[in-house]
Amino acid sequence: MMVAEVLASTDLDVACFDAEHSPFDRRDIDSCLLAFRAEQKPA
């Protein structure tokens, strides 16, 4: 399970993913966004 999936299942109101200074690429960000959308949470 990805960290984003765990966070999406919590009571967070919103999440912001910033890839400017991280090893994330577009595919990683898309996976995180999909995890939040699956839980119907804004990201």
C-alpha positions as CSV (number, residue, x, y, z in Angstrom):
1,M,0.0,0.0,0.0
2,M,1.3,3.4,-0.9
3,V,1.7,6.2,1.6
4,A,-0.9,8.2,-0.4
5,E,-3.4,5.4,0.0
6,V,-2.9,5.4,3.8
7,L,-3.2,9.2,4.0
8,A,-6.3,9.2,1.8
9,S,-8.0,6.9,4.2
10,T,-7.5,9.3,7.1
11,D,-9.4,12.4,8.1
12,L,-7.2,14.8,6.1
13,D,-9.2,17.6,4.4
14,V,-6.9,18.0,1.5
15,A,-3.4,17.0,0.2
16,C,-0.9,18.9,-1.8
17,F,1.7,17.0,-3.8
18,D,4.8,19.0,-4.8
19,A,7.4,17.3,-7.0
20,E,9.7,20.3,-7.5
21,H,12.4,19.0,-5.1
22,S,11.6,15.3,-4.9
23,P,12.2,12.1,-6.8
24,F,8.5,12.0,-7.8
25,D,7.8,12.0,-11.5
26,R,4.5,12.6,-13.2
27,R,3.4,8.9,-12.9
28,D,4.0,9.0,-9.2
29,I,2.0,12.1,-8.7
30,D,-0.8,10.6,-10.8
31,S,-0.9,7.5,-8.6
32,C,-1.1,9.7,-5.5
33,L,-4.0,11.7,-7.0
34,L,-5.8,8.5,-8.0
35,A,-5.6,7.3,-4.4
36,F,-7.2,10.4,-3.1
37,R,-9.9,10.4,-5.8
38,A,-10.7,6.9,-5.0
39,E,-11.5,8.1,-1.4
40,Q,-13.4,11.1,-2.9
41,K,-10.9,13.5,-1.2
42,P,-9.5,16.7,-2.8
43,A,-5.8,16.7,-3.7
